Amino acid sequence: FGGYGYMLEYPISRAYMDARVQRIFAGTSEIMKVIIAKQMGL
């Protein structure tokens, strides 16, 4: 039963993986804050 979360044939697992990949691709909130602060000269 534990492998269902990793199987791509279920829509919920695909949605979870897509959400995780987008979050990792975009960067964490703290990293984004640092980048914005540097661009603002803070």
N, C-alpha and C positions, 0 to 999 in steps of 0.2 A: 504493500500500500504506500510506502514512503516514496517510491519512485515516480508517482503521478505528477508531482510538482516539477519534474524535470522532463517530462514527456511532451513533445511539441504538438502532439495530436489533439490536445485539449485546448480549447480557446483561452481559458483562464491562464494557463501556463505560458502561452504565447504572449498574451497581454502583459504578464508580469515580466517576462524577459525583455520585451520591447521597452517597457518603462525603465527597467534597470539599465539597459544599454544607453538609452537617451540620457539618463542621469549621469552615468559615468562619462559619456562622450562630452556632455556640456561642462562637467567639472562640479566639484562640490560647492556649496554655498559660500564657505569660507574662502576658497580660492577665488571665486568670482568677486567677492568683496574686496580682496586684496588687489586684484587687477583693476577694478573700478577706482579704488582709492589711489593707486599709482597714476592712473590716467587723469585724475582730478588734482594731482599734485599734493596729496595729503600724506 
